[in-house]
Amino acid sequence: MPVISEPYHLFSDPIRYYNAMIDDIEAAHDYIYLETYRIGNDVVGTRFKDALIKKVKEGLEIRVLVDGWGSSGVNNSFFDELISLGGEVRFFEKIKFNTDIFTRGHKRNHRKMLIIDDEIVYIGSSNLTEYNLNWRESMLRVKSDLSLAFKKVFRQDWRIYNTYVFAKANYLRVIKHGAFEIIRDMPSITKQRIMRRYKLLISQATRSVTIVTPYFLPGYMLRKVLVEATQRGVEVHVIIPKRSDVGLVDILRNKYMGPLHENGIQFKMYLPHNLHAKLLLIDDSIFSVGSPNFDYRSFRYMYEIALIGTQPELINQVRNYIQLTIDNTESFNFSHWQRRPLINKFFEWLLLPVRHLL
């Protein structure tokens, strides 16, 4: 399979972008930086590890940063050969089973990036596992000097992989690059940079807002701006899987869907399998693609990253992606929601106090 030549390409099929990523890794000549929440001790994870081993043997600089919780299924032994040949591997915030596990321990690095040779960057929703091979994802490949900005982000993440106290302001600055902005989040109750930017974009929308997310648990301020948008005459669409891979989130989200539907928000339920994409499109003129889910946990407690831009070619790809997704959805059934069993309502109420941690 030839390496993709176009400057921007938004993937939805994991098999296709795994193949493209491996092609780009095999063509690399200088360095490869990989940052991901989860890499599997499976066919997909092993395929990427073997590709990196091949390149480190050729003398390339190889750095791999994986989350200590998300990638708990692998350990240093999984990377032994890569490390012995000179590759570097770090586990972001290894889990420590002590009194800190519910404060520091659940604040995870959820970012997904691959940066190659100051030329190519992948950013989006997908981990590197066979678990999600039939999911619908959103993974953007950019071939441009935008990769230099992501190289800087990766190196900053690399430095703080196991650091408890650091100057967060230095790692939260918006990075502007032409028609793009890179917005980052770190665990914070007050800052929540990505959420605040989404809130601003939604509040400025004049025609349409489309959200694609696997987990929909928005906080009060986001729910407020979404309702206010519909009251201005803006069409607001939220596309979510009918059944995600996290059943507790599906139960709790139902608490919000009825009232928001009554206020004009249109929900579309993706049917074929799990929808794990994370996209935002405002007025067909501003897009966001990256790692954050549209929920409390992503915005408050996770290290996340989003690429926001106005590049017309990418806007067209995001629009087409959304339309193809909608073609495989059904509309939210409000009358069915009203008749949901009491046991469902009980669990919605029971889960509400821990909504920030789901």
C-alpha positions as CSV (number, residue, x, y, z in Angstrom):
1,M,0.0,0.0,0.0
2,P,1.5,3.4,-1.0
3,V,2.1,6.1,1.6
4,I,-0.8,8.7,1.4
5,S,0.3,11.8,-0.5
6,E,-2.6,14.2,0.3
7,P,-1.9,16.8,3.1
8,Y,-5.1,16.0,5.1
9,H,-6.9,12.8,5.5
10,L,-9.7,12.0,8.1
11,F,-10.0,8.3,8.7
12,S,-12.9,6.4,10.2
13,D,-11.9,2.8,9.7
14,P,-9.1,1.5,12.1
15,I,-7.8,-1.0,9.6
16,R,-7.2,1.7,7.0
17,Y,-5.4,4.1,9.3
18,Y,-3.4,1.4,11.1
19,N,-2.1,0.4,7.6
20,A,-1.4,4.1,6.8
21,M,0.4,4.6,10.1
22,I,2.6,1.6,9.6
23,D,3.4,2.7,6.0
24,D,4.5,6.1,7.4
25,I,6.5,4.5,10.1
26,E,8.3,2.3,7.6
27,A,9.1,5.4,5.4
28,A,10.5,7.4,8.4
29,H,14.1,8.4,8.3
30,D,14.8,10.5,11.4
31,Y,12.5,10.0,14.4
32,I,9.1,8.5,15.5
33,Y,7.2,9.8,18.5
34,L,4.2,7.8,19.6
35,E,1.9,8.8,22.4
36,T,-1.3,6.9,23.2
37,Y,-3.7,6.0,26.0
38,R,-3.8,2.3,25.2
39,I,-1.6,-0.1,23.3
40,G,-2.7,-3.7,23.3
41,N,-0.7,-6.8,24.0
42,D,-2.4,-8.2,20.9
43,V,-2.1,-8.3,17.1
44,V,-2.3,-4.6,16.6
45,G,-0.1,-3.6,19.5
46,T,2.5,-6.2,18.4
47,R,2.4,-5.0,14.8
48,F,3.3,-1.4,15.9
49,K,5.9,-2.6,18.3
50,D,7.6,-4.7,15.6
51,A,7.5,-1.8,13.1
52,L,9.2,0.4,15.7
53,I,11.8,-2.2,16.4
54,K,12.6,-2.4,12.7
55,K,13.2,1.4,12.6
56,V,15.3,1.6,15.8
57,K,17.6,-1.0,14.2
58,E,18.0,1.5,11.3
59,G,19.2,4.1,13.8
60,L,16.1,6.2,14.1
61,E,15.2,8.0,17.4
62,I,12.1,6.1,18.8
63,R,10.1,7.4,21.8
64,V,6.9,5.8,23.1
65,L,4.8,7.3,25.8
66,V,1.8,5.2,27.0
67,D,-0.6,5.8,29.8
68,G,0.1,3.6,32.9
69,W,-3.6,2.8,33.4
70,G,-4.9,2.6,29.9
71,S,-1.9,0.4,28.9
72,S,-1.9,-1.7,32.1
73,G,-2.2,-4.8,29.9
74,V,1.4,-4.3,28.8
75,N,4.6,-3.6,30.8
76,N,8.3,-3.0,30.2
77,S,8.7,-6.6,29.2
78,F,6.4,-6.0,26.2
79,F,8.9,-3.4,25.0
80,D,12.1,-5.2,26.1
81,E,13.6,-5.7,22.6
82,L,12.7,-2.1,21.6
83,I,14.4,-0.7,24.7
84,S,17.4,-3.0,24.5
85,L,18.0,-1.7,20.9
86,G,18.0,1.9,22.1
87,G,14.3,2.9,21.9
88,E,12.9,4.8,24.8
89,V,9.6,3.9,26.5
90,R,7.8,5.7,29.3
91,F,4.6,4.9,31.2
92,F,2.7,8.0,32.1
93,E,1.7,8.0,35.8
94,K,2.0,4.3,36.7
95,I,-0.8,3.2,39.0
96,K,0.1,3.1,42.7
97,F,-2.4,1.4,44.9
98,N,-2.3,3.7,47.9
99,T,-4.4,6.6,49.3
100,D,-3.6,8.7,46.1
101,I,-5.4,6.4,43.7
102,F,-8.7,8.3,43.7
103,T,-7.0,11.7,43.4
104,R,-3.9,11.4,41.3
105,G,-4.4,7.9,40.1
106,H,-7.5,8.5,37.9
107,K,-6.1,11.5,36.1
108,R,-4.9,9.9,32.9
109,N,-3.1,10.9,29.7
110,H,-5.8,10.3,27.1
111,R,-3.9,11.9,24.2
112,K,-3.3,10.0,21.0
113,M,-0.6,11.2,18.6
114,L,2.0,9.9,16.2
115,I,4.6,12.3,15.0
116,I,7.1,11.4,12.3
117,D,10.1,13.3,10.9
118,D,8.9,16.9,11.2
119,E,6.5,15.9,8.4
120,I,3.5,13.9,9.5
121,V,1.2,13.9,12.5
122,Y,-1.7,11.7,13.4
123,I,-4.2,12.9,16.0
124,G,-7.6,11.7,17.0
125,S,-9.7,9.2,18.9
126,S,-8.1,5.8,18.4
127,N,-6.0,3.6,20.6
128,L,-3.7,0.9,19.2
129,T,-5.6,-2.2,20.0
130,E,-7.6,-4.9,18.1
131,Y,-10.4,-4.3,20.6
132,N,-11.7,-1.4,18.4
133,L,-11.1,-2.8,14.9
134,N,-14.8,-2.6,14.0
135,W,-15.5,0.8,15.7
136,R,-16.1,4.0,13.9
137,E,-13.2,6.3,14.9
138,S,-11.9,9.8,13.9
139,M,-8.2,9.8,13.1
140,L,-6.7,12.7,11.2
141,R,-3.4,12.5,9.3
142,V,-1.7,15.8,8.5
143,K,1.3,16.1,6.3
144,S,2.8,19.5,6.9
145,D,5.0,21.5,9.2
146,L,2.1,21.4,11.7
147,S,3.9,18.3,12.9
148,L,6.6,20.6,14.4
149,A,4.0,22.0,16.9
150,F,3.0,18.5,17.9
151,K,6.6,17.5,18.3
152,K,6.9,20.3,20.9
153,V,3.7,19.0,22.7
154,F,5.1,15.5,22.7
155,R,8.4,16.5,24.2
156,Q,6.7,18.5,26.9
157,D,4.5,15.4,27.8
158,W,7.7,13.3,27.7
159,R,9.3,15.5,30.4
160,I,6.3,15.5,32.8
161,Y,5.4,11.8,32.5
162,N,5.9,11.1,36.1
163,T,6.0,14.6,37.7
164,Y,3.5,15.5,40.3
165,V,4.1,19.2,40.6
166,F,5.0,21.4,37.6
167,A,4.1,24.8,36.1
168,K,0.9,23.9,34.3
169,A,0.6,27.2,32.6
170,N,3.7,26.3,30.5
171,Y,1.9,23.2,29.2
172,L,-1.5,24.7,28.6
173,R,-0.7,27.6,26.2
174,V,-2.7,27.6,23.0
175,I,-0.4,26.8,20.1
176,K,-1.4,28.7,16.9
177,H,-0.3,27.5,13.5
178,G,-1.8,29.1,10.4
179,A,-5.5,28.1,10.2
180,F,-5.1,25.8,13.2
181,E,-5.0,25.9,17.0
182,I,-3.8,23.2,19.3
183,I,-5.7,23.3,22.6
184,R,-4.6,21.2,25.6
185,D,-6.2,20.2,28.9
186,M,-4.6,18.9,32.1
187,P,-6.5,17.9,35.2
188,S,-8.2,21.0,36.6
189,I,-11.6,21.8,38.1
190,T,-11.2,25.5,37.1
191,K,-9.3,25.8,33.8
192,Q,-10.8,23.1,31.5
193,R,-9.4,24.8,28.4
194,I,-11.0,22.5,25.8
195,M,-14.4,22.7,27.4
196,R,-14.2,26.5,27.6
197,R,-13.3,26.7,24.0
198,Y,-16.2,24.4,23.0
199,K,-18.5,26.5,25.1
200,L,-17.3,29.7,23.3
201,L,-17.7,28.2,19.8
202,I,-21.2,26.9,20.6
203,S,-22.2,30.3,22.0
204,Q,-21.0,32.0,18.8
205,A,-22.7,29.5,16.4
206,T,-25.3,31.1,14.1
207,R,-26.5,28.1,12.0
208,S,-25.4,24.7,13.2
209,V,-23.6,22.7,15.9
210,T,-22.8,19.0,15.4
211,I,-21.2,17.0,18.2
212,V,-19.9,13.4,17.6
213,T,-18.9,11.7,20.8
214,P,-19.0,8.2,22.3
215,Y,-19.9,9.4,25.8
216,F,-22.2,12.3,26.3
217,L,-22.3,13.6,29.9
218,P,-22.0,17.4,29.5
219,G,-21.8,19.6,32.6
220,Y,-24.3,22.3,33.4
221,M,-22.5,25.1,31.4
222,L,-22.3,23.1,28.3
223,R,-26.0,22.0,28.5
224,K,-26.9,25.7,29.0
225,V,-25.0,26.9,25.9
226,L,-26.5,24.1,23.8
227,V,-30.0,25.0,24.8
228,E,-29.4,28.7,24.3
229,A,-28.1,27.8,20.8
230,T,-31.4,26.1,19.9
231,Q,-33.3,29.1,21.3
232,R,-31.4,31.3,18.8
233,G,-32.5,29.1,16.0
234,V,-29.3,27.1,15.7
235,E,-29.6,23.4,14.7
236,V,-27.9,21.3,17.3
237,H,-27.2,17.7,16.5
238,V,-25.5,15.2,18.9
239,I,-24.4,11.9,17.4
240,I,-23.7,9.1,19.9
241,P,-23.6,5.3,19.7
242,K,-26.9,3.5,20.5
243,R,-24.7,1.3,22.7
244,S,-21.2,2.3,23.6
245,D,-18.6,0.1,25.3
246,V,-19.3,1.7,28.7
247,G,-22.8,0.7,29.8
248,L,-22.8,2.9,32.9
249,V,-22.3,6.0,30.8
250,D,-25.2,4.9,28.5
251,I,-27.5,4.6,31.5
252,L,-26.6,7.9,33.0
253,R,-26.7,9.9,29.7
254,N,-30.4,9.0,29.4
255,K,-31.1,11.3,32.3
256,Y,-30.0,14.2,30.2
257,M,-31.3,13.3,26.8
258,G,-35.1,13.7,27.4
259,P,-34.9,17.3,28.8
260,L,-32.4,18.3,26.1
261,H,-34.5,16.8,23.4
262,E,-37.5,18.8,24.7
263,N,-35.3,21.9,24.4
264,G,-34.6,21.3,20.7
265,I,-31.4,19.3,20.7
266,Q,-31.6,16.5,18.1
267,F,-30.0,13.2,19.1
268,K,-28.9,10.6,16.5
269,M,-28.1,7.1,17.7
270,Y,-25.4,5.3,15.7
271,L,-26.4,1.7,15.0
272,P,-23.8,-0.6,13.3
273,H,-21.4,-0.9,16.2
274,N,-19.6,1.4,18.6
275,L,-19.0,5.0,17.6
276,H,-15.8,6.2,19.3
277,A,-15.2,9.3,17.2
278,K,-14.7,12.8,18.8
279,L,-15.6,15.6,16.5
280,L,-17.2,19.1,16.7
281,L,-18.4,21.1,13.7
282,I,-19.6,24.7,14.0
283,D,-21.5,26.4,11.2
284,D,-19.7,24.2,8.6
285,S,-16.7,26.5,9.1
286,I,-14.9,25.5,12.3
287,F,-14.0,21.9,13.3
288,S,-12.4,20.2,16.2
289,V,-10.8,16.7,16.2
290,G,-8.9,15.1,19.0
291,S,-9.0,12.9,22.0
292,P,-11.6,14.5,24.4
293,N,-15.0,13.0,25.0
294,F,-18.0,15.3,25.6
295,D,-18.1,14.4,29.3
296,Y,-17.1,15.5,32.8
297,R,-14.2,13.2,33.1
298,S,-12.4,14.3,29.9
299,F,-12.8,18.0,30.6
300,R,-11.9,17.8,34.3
301,Y,-9.5,15.0,34.9
302,M,-7.7,13.9,31.7
303,Y,-4.7,15.1,29.7
304,E,-6.5,15.8,26.4
305,I,-5.6,17.5,23.1
306,A,-7.8,18.9,20.3
307,L,-6.9,20.4,17.0
308,I,-9.3,23.2,16.0
309,G,-9.2,24.8,12.6
310,T,-10.9,26.4,9.6
311,Q,-9.0,24.8,6.8
312,P,-11.7,24.4,4.0
313,E,-10.4,21.0,2.7
314,L,-10.7,19.6,6.2
315,I,-14.1,21.2,6.8
316,N,-15.4,19.3,3.8
317,Q,-13.9,16.0,5.0
318,V,-15.5,16.5,8.5
319,R,-18.9,17.4,6.9
320,N,-18.8,14.3,4.7
321,Y,-17.7,12.1,7.7
322,I,-20.7,13.4,9.7
323,Q,-23.2,12.8,6.9
324,L,-22.0,9.2,6.4
325,T,-22.3,8.7,10.1
326,I,-25.9,10.1,10.2
327,D,-26.8,7.8,7.3
328,N,-26.3,4.9,9.8
329,T,-28.3,6.3,12.7
330,E,-31.8,6.4,14.1
331,S,-33.4,9.4,15.8
332,F,-33.8,9.5,19.5
333,N,-37.3,8.1,20.5
334,F,-38.7,10.5,23.1
335,S,-41.8,8.6,23.8
336,H,-39.8,5.5,24.4
337,W,-37.6,7.4,26.7
338,Q,-40.7,8.6,28.7
339,R,-41.7,5.0,29.1
340,R,-38.4,3.7,30.3
341,P,-38.6,1.3,33.3
342,L,-38.3,2.6,36.8
343,I,-35.2,0.5,37.3
344,N,-33.5,2.5,34.6
345,K,-34.5,5.8,36.4
346,F,-33.2,4.4,39.7
347,F,-29.8,3.6,38.2
348,E,-29.7,7.1,36.6
349,W,-30.2,8.6,40.0
350,L,-27.8,6.1,41.7
351,L,-25.0,7.0,39.2
352,L,-25.5,10.7,39.3
353,P,-23.1,11.4,42.2
354,V,-20.2,9.7,40.4
355,R,-20.9,11.2,37.0
356,H,-17.5,13.0,37.1
357,L,-15.6,9.8,37.3
358,L,-17.4,7.7,34.5
